[in-house]
């Protein structure tokens, strides 16, 4: 009986220590991710390229249309207008 109680206590201590270590590991991961996000925001964030003029700019300053990025609404409109004209040009060439 004494041996069973000792084994249960050892198991409980090991389980508690394992859970504490796992909690510390998860907290360190959260802290690292938070720090990376803060550094990214301080550096201007993720950079994207304008589809029309190919200038790089921060994602939070860019305009998005579908899966494409633009630096201004004028460039977005010009690109979309050119895309609409391309199928007509291809039909004339054929």
C-alpha positions in Angstrom: 0.0 0.0 0.0 2.8 2.4 0.9 4.5 1.7 -2.5 1.3 2.5 -4.4 0.9 5.9 -2.6 4.5 6.8 -3.3 4.1 5.9 -7.0 0.9 8.0 -7.2 2.7 11.0 -5.6 5.6 10.7 -8.0 3.3 10.4 -11.0 1.3 13.5 -9.7 4.5 15.5 -9.3 5.8 14.5 -12.7 2.5 15.4 -14.3 2.4 18.8 -12.6 6.0 19.5 -13.6 5.2 18.5 -17.2 2.2 20.7 -17.4 4.1 23.7 -15.9 6.9 23.2 -18.5 4.4 23.0 -21.3 2.7 26.2 -20.1 6.0 28.0 -19.9 6.8 26.8 -23.5 3.4 28.0 -24.8 3.9 31.4 -23.1 7.3 31.8 -24.6 5.9 31.1 -28.1 3.1 33.7 -27.5 5.6 36.3 -26.4 7.8 35.6 -29.4 4.9 35.9 -31.8 3.7 39.2 -30.2 7.2 40.6 -30.4 7.6 39.6 -34.1 4.2 41.3 -34.8 5.3 44.5 -33.0 8.6 44.6 -34.9 6.8 44.0 -38.2 4.4 46.9 -37.4 7.3 49.2 -36.5 9.1 48.3 -39.7 6.0 49.3 -41.8 4.5 45.8 -42.1 4.5 43.4 -44.9 5.6 44.9 -48.3 3.6 44.3 -51.5 4.2 45.3 -55.1 1.9 47.4 -57.2 0.8 45.4 -60.1 0.9 48.4 -62.5 4.1 50.2 -61.7 5.8 47.5 -59.6 6.6 49.9 -56.7 6.9 48.3 -53.3 4.8 49.7 -50.5 3.5 48.6 -47.1 0.5 46.4 -47.2 -1.6 48.7 -45.0 -1.1 51.6 -47.5 -1.9 49.5 -50.6 -5.2 48.9 -52.4 -6.2 45.3 -53.0 -8.4 44.0 -55.9 -8.9 40.3 -55.9 -5.3 38.9 -55.4 -3.5 41.9 -56.8 -2.1 45.0 -55.0 -2.0 48.6 -56.3 -0.4 51.8 -54.9 -3.3 54.0 -56.0 -6.8 53.8 -57.4 -5.6 55.3 -60.7 -3.2 52.4 -61.2 -5.9 49.9 -60.2 -8.3 51.4 -62.7 -5.6 51.5 -65.5 -4.7 47.9 -64.9 -8.3 46.7 -64.9 -9.0 48.7 -68.0 -6.1 47.1 -69.8 -7.2 43.7 -68.7 -10.6 44.3 -70.2 -9.0 45.4 -73.5 -6.7 42.4 -73.8 -9.3 39.8 -74.7 -10.5 42.0 -77.6 -6.9 42.4 -78.8 -6.4 38.7 -78.7 -9.6 38.1 -80.8 -8.4 40.6 -83.4 -5.0 38.9 -83.7 -6.6 35.4 -84.2 
